[in-house]
Amino acid sequence: SEQYKLYEETALWYIPKRGVPIDFPVNVKCIFYMPTNRSCDLTNHLESIDDIMVKAGLLKDDNYKILVSHDGSRVRVDKANPRTEVFITKCEDK
């Protein structure tokens, strides 16, 4: 959709550039601060962020061997400052 294309284009500006994409297991925690309390689909938001991070070259891929979890992800409301906060942490699988 046009709305997604605009979101993707804007998000790409905020993703830090890395020399080498992340290719080890990580947890990607996303906090989506929405402008209204309107119902939304968390999994669709997470999928969008995953695809954008791959397109930006931040993640090598969004498969289960690299992006192992979205633990801690949430949707919240902040009418004054809607945004998305993304936290990437290395997973130490034993």
DRENFI-337857 format. One record per residue: y, x, z of N, C-alpha, C in turn; residue in one letter. Coordinates in steps of 0.05 Angstrom, whole numbers, always signed. Layout:
% DRENFI-337857
+--------+--------+--------+--------+--------+--------+--------+--------+--------+----+
!     ny !     nx !     nz !    cay !    cax !    caz !     cy !     cx !     cz ! aa !
+--------+--------+--------+--------+--------+--------+--------+--------+--------+----+
!      Y !      X !      Z !      Y !      X !      Z !      Y !      X !      Z !  a !
...
+--------+--------+--------+--------+--------+--------+--------+--------+--------+----+
This chain:
% DRENFI-337857
+--------+--------+--------+--------+--------+--------+--------+--------+--------+----+
!     ny !     nx !     nz !    cay !    cax !    caz !     cy !     cx !     cz ! aa !
+--------+--------+--------+--------+--------+--------+--------+--------+--------+----+
!    -24 !    +17 !     +0 !     +0 !     +0 !     +0 !    +25 !    +18 !     +0 !  s !
!    +47 !     +7 !     -7 !    +72 !    +21 !     -7 !    +80 !    +29 !    +21 !  e !
!    +74 !    +12 !    +40 !    +81 !    +18 !    +68 !    +65 !    +42 !    +78 !  q !
!    +39 !    +44 !    +71 !    +23 !    +67 !    +79 !    +33 !    +92 !    +65 !  y !
!    +40 !    +91 !    +40 !    +50 !   +114 !    +25 !    +75 !   +126 !    +38 !  k !
!    +93 !   +108 !    +47 !   +117 !   +117 !    +61 !   +110 !   +129 !    +88 !  l !
!    +92 !   +117 !   +103 !    +83 !   +128 !   +128 !    +71 !   +156 !   +124 !  y !
!    +53 !   +158 !   +105 !    +40 !   +184 !    +99 !    +61 !   +205 !    +92 !  e !
!    +79 !   +199 !    +74 !    +99 !   +217 !    +65 !   +117 !   +227 !    +89 !  e !
!   +124 !   +209 !   +106 !   +140 !   +216 !   +130 !   +124 !   +233 !   +149 !  t !
!    +99 !   +225 !   +154 !    +82 !   +239 !   +173 !    +77 !   +268 !   +165 !  a !
!    +74 !   +273 !   +139 !    +69 !   +299 !   +129 !    +91 !   +319 !   +136 !  l !
!   +115 !   +310 !   +139 !   +138 !   +327 !   +147 !   +135 !   +338 !   +175 !  w !
!   +121 !   +323 !   +192 !   +119 !   +330 !   +220 !    +95 !   +347 !   +227 !  y !
!    +76 !   +350 !   +209 !    +51 !   +364 !   +215 !    +56 !   +394 !   +211 !  i !
!    +50 !   +410 !   +232 !    +54 !   +439 !   +230 !    +36 !   +451 !   +209 !  p !
!    +46 !   +472 !   +196 !    +31 !   +486 !   +175 !    +14 !   +508 !   +188 !  k !
!    -11 !   +509 !   +181 !    -29 !   +530 !   +191 !    -38 !   +546 !   +167 !  r !
!    -44 !   +572 !   +172 !    -55 !   +588 !   +151 !    -83 !   +580 !   +143 !  g !
!    -99 !   +572 !   +163 !   -127 !   +564 !   +158 !   -131 !   +536 !   +172 !  v !
!   -142 !   +517 !   +157 !   -147 !   +491 !   +169 !   -167 !   +493 !   +193 !  p !
!   -164 !   +475 !   +212 !   -182 !   +474 !   +234 !   -210 !   +466 !   +224 !  i !
!   -230 !   +483 !   +231 !   -257 !   +478 !   +221 !   -277 !   +479 !   +244 !  d !
!   -268 !   +476 !   +269 !   -285 !   +476 !   +292 !   -282 !   +449 !   +306 !  f !
!   -300 !   +441 !   +324 !   -299 !   +415 !   +337 !   -274 !   +411 !   +354 !  p !
!   -261 !   +388 !   +349 !   -236 !   +381 !   +364 !   -237 !   +351 !   +371 !  v !
!   -222 !   +345 !   +393 !   -215 !   +318 !   +400 !   -186 !   +313 !   +390 !  n !
!   -182 !   +291 !   +377 !   -155 !   +284 !   +368 !   -147 !   +258 !   +383 !  v !
!   -130 !   +262 !   +403 !   -119 !   +239 !   +418 !    -93 !   +230 !   +406 !  k !
!    -91 !   +205 !   +399 !    -67 !   +194 !   +387 !    -56 !   +171 !   +405 !  c !
!    -31 !   +173 !   +411 !    -17 !   +151 !   +424 !     +3 !   +139 !   +404 !  i !
!     -2 !   +114 !   +397 !    +15 !   +100 !   +378 !    +34 !    +82 !   +393 !  f !
!    +60 !    +88 !   +392 !    +80 !    +72 !   +405 !    +92 !    +54 !   +384 !  y !
!    +85 !    +28 !   +386 !    +93 !     +9 !   +366 !   +120 !     -4 !   +374 !  m !
!   +135 !    -14 !   +354 !   +161 !    -26 !   +360 !   +160 !    -54 !   +371 !  p !
!   +136 !    -67 !   +368 !   +133 !    -94 !   +379 !   +105 !    -96 !   +392 !  t !
!   +101 !   -118 !   +406 !    +76 !   -123 !   +419 !    +56 !   -137 !   +400 !  n !
!    +62 !   -138 !   +375 !    +45 !   -151 !   +355 !    +18 !   -137 !   +354 !  r !
!     -3 !   -153 !   +350 !    -30 !   -142 !   +350 !    -33 !   -123 !   +326 !  s !
!    -48 !   -101 !   +331 !    -53 !    -81 !   +309 !    -81 !    -70 !   +314 !  c !
!    -91 !    -56 !   +294 !   -118 !    -46 !   +294 !   -118 !    -16 !   +299 !  d !
!   -127 !     -8 !   +323 !   -127 !    +21 !   +331 !   -143 !    +37 !   +311 !  l !
!   -166 !    +28 !   +303 !   -183 !    +44 !   +286 !   -170 !    +50 !   +259 !  t !
!   -156 !    +30 !   +248 !   -141 !    +35 !   +223 !   -120 !    +57 !   +226 !  n !
!   -106 !    +56 !   +249 !    -85 !    +76 !   +254 !    -98 !   +104 !   +256 !  h !
!   -121 !   +105 !   +270 !   -134 !   +131 !   +273 !   -144 !   +142 !   +246 !  l !
!   -155 !   +125 !   +230 !   -165 !   +133 !   +204 !   -141 !   +144 !   +187 !  e !
!   -118 !   +131 !   +188 !    -95 !   +140 !   +173 !    -87 !   +168 !   +183 !  s !
!    -85 !   +172 !   +209 !    -77 !   +199 !   +219 !    -97 !   +220 !   +211 !  i !
!   -123 !   +213 !   +212 !   -144 !   +232 !   +204 !   -140 !   +241 !   +175 !  d !
!   -137 !   +221 !   +157 !   -133 !   +227 !   +129 !   -108 !   +243 !   +123 !  d !
!    -87 !   +238 !   +138 !    -62 !   +252 !   +134 !    -64 !   +281 !   +143 !  i !
!    -78 !   +286 !   +166 !    -82 !   +313 !   +175 !    -99 !   +329 !   +156 !  m !
!   -119 !   +317 !   +143 !   -135 !   +331 !   +123 !   -117 !   +337 !    +98 !  v !
!   -102 !   +317 !    +89 !    -84 !   +321 !    +66 !    -64 !   +344 !    +71 !  k !
!    -54 !   +346 !    +96 !    -35 !   +366 !   +103 !    -47 !   +394 !   +106 !  a !
!    -74 !   +395 !   +106 !    -87 !   +421 !   +110 !    -90 !   +429 !   +139 !  g !
!    -84 !   +411 !   +158 !    -87 !   +417 !   +186 !   -116 !   +417 !   +194 !  l !
!   -131 !   +397 !   +185 !   -160 !   +396 !   +189 !   -174 !   +402 !   +162 !  l !
!   -196 !   +417 !   +164 !   -212 !   +422 !   +139 !   -224 !   +396 !   +129 !  k !
!   -233 !   +379 !   +147 !   -246 !   +354 !   +140 !   -244 !   +336 !   +165 !  d !
!   -249 !   +310 !   +161 !   -249 !   +292 !   +185 !   -277 !   +283 !   +191 !  d !
!   -297 !   +298 !   +183 !   -325 !   +291 !   +189 !   -331 !   +295 !   +219 !  n !
!   -354 !   +286 !   +227 !   -361 !   +286 !   +256 !   -366 !   +314 !   +267 !  y !
!   -370 !   +334 !   +250 !   -374 !   +361 !   +259 !   -348 !   +375 !   +267 !  k !
!   -326 !   +365 !   +256 !   -299 !   +376 !   +262 !   -284 !   +357 !   +280 !  i !
!   -280 !   +333 !   +271 !   -266 !   +313 !   +288 !   -287 !   +298 !   +303 !  l !
!   -293 !   +308 !   +327 !   -316 !   +297 !   +342 !   -308 !   +273 !   +360 !  v !
!   -283 !   +269 !   +366 !   -275 !   +246 !   +382 !   -246 !   +240 !   +380 !  s !
!   -239 !   +216 !   +389 !   -211 !   +207 !   +392 !   -207 !   +198 !   +421 !  h !
!   -220 !   +212 !   +439 !   -219 !   +204 !   +467 !   -190 !   +204 !   +477 !  d !
!   -183 !   +182 !   +491 !   -157 !   +179 !   +502 !   -136 !   +165 !   +484 !  g !
!   -144 !   +158 !   +460 !   -125 !   +146 !   +441 !   -119 !   +117 !   +450 !  s !
!    -94 !   +109 !   +446 !    -84 !    +84 !   +455 !    -62 !    +73 !   +437 !  r !
!    -56 !    +47 !   +440 !    -33 !    +35 !   +428 !    -15 !    +25 !   +451 !  v !
!    +10 !    +33 !   +450 !    +30 !    +25 !   +470 !    +54 !    +13 !   +455 !  r !
!    +73 !     +2 !   +470 !    +97 !     -9 !   +459 !   +121 !     +6 !   +469 !  v !
!   +138 !    +15 !   +450 !   +164 !    +27 !   +457 !   +184 !    +18 !   +436 !  d !
!   +198 !     -4 !   +442 !   +216 !    -16 !   +423 !   +239 !     +2 !   +416 !  k !
!   +247 !    +19 !   +434 !   +270 !    +36 !   +430 !   +263 !    +62 !   +414 !  a !
!   +238 !    +70 !   +416 !   +230 !    +95 !   +404 !   +201 !    +94 !   +393 !  n !
!   +195 !    +78 !   +373 !   +168 !    +77 !   +362 !   +161 !   +104 !   +350 !  p !
!   +136 !   +113 !   +354 !   +128 !   +139 !   +345 !    +97 !   +142 !   +348 !  r !
!    +87 !   +164 !   +338 !    +59 !   +171 !   +342 !    +58 !   +199 !   +354 !  t !
!    +44 !   +202 !   +376 !    +40 !   +228 !   +389 !    +11 !   +236 !   +385 !  e !
!     +7 !   +261 !   +375 !    -20 !   +270 !   +369 !    -26 !   +296 !   +385 !  v !
!    -48 !   +296 !   +399 !    -56 !   +319 !   +415 !    -84 !   +328 !   +406 !  f !
!    -85 !   +353 !   +397 !   -111 !   +364 !   +387 !   -121 !   +385 !   +406 !  i !
!   -145 !   +381 !   +416 !   -157 !   +400 !   +435 !   -184 !   +408 !   +425 !  t !
!   -190 !   +434 !   +429 !   -216 !   +445 !   +421 !   -238 !   +433 !   +439 !  k !
!   -260 !   +426 !   +428 !   -283 !   +415 !   +443 !   -303 !   +437 !   +447 !  c !
!   -312 !   +441 !   +471 !   -332 !   +461 !   +477 !   -359 !   +447 !   +481 !  e !
!   -373 !   +442 !   +458 !   -399 !   +429 !   +460 !   -420 !   +450 !   +468 !  d !
!   -436 !   +443 !   +487 !   -457 !   +461 !   +497 !   -483 !   +455 !   +484 !  k !
+--------+--------+--------+--------+--------+--------+--------+--------+--------+----+
